[in-house]
Amino acid sequence: MPRVLVALDGSEASASILPEAIRLAGRDGELVLIHDVGGSNRDEGAEPSRQIGAVEASETYLQDRVDELR
């Protein structure tokens, strides 16, 4: 089973690769979607609640992409 790793940054440009990733994975393949929570702007000293909020936003973003693909 082909597995295709797809790095998304939240932009439309990065999401535009999804149709090609689906084609590469094929019918029996698997897409592995990742989204960088902080990237180069990560605030190592941020409050835990702010960090949790960023993770939750990332999870929501990824789930929205999954829902669109289904």
Buried (B, 14 or more C-beta within 10 A) or exposed (E): EEEBEBEBEBEEEBBEBBEEBBEBBEEEBEBEBEBBBEEEEEEEEEEEEEBEEBEEEBEEBBEEBEEEEE
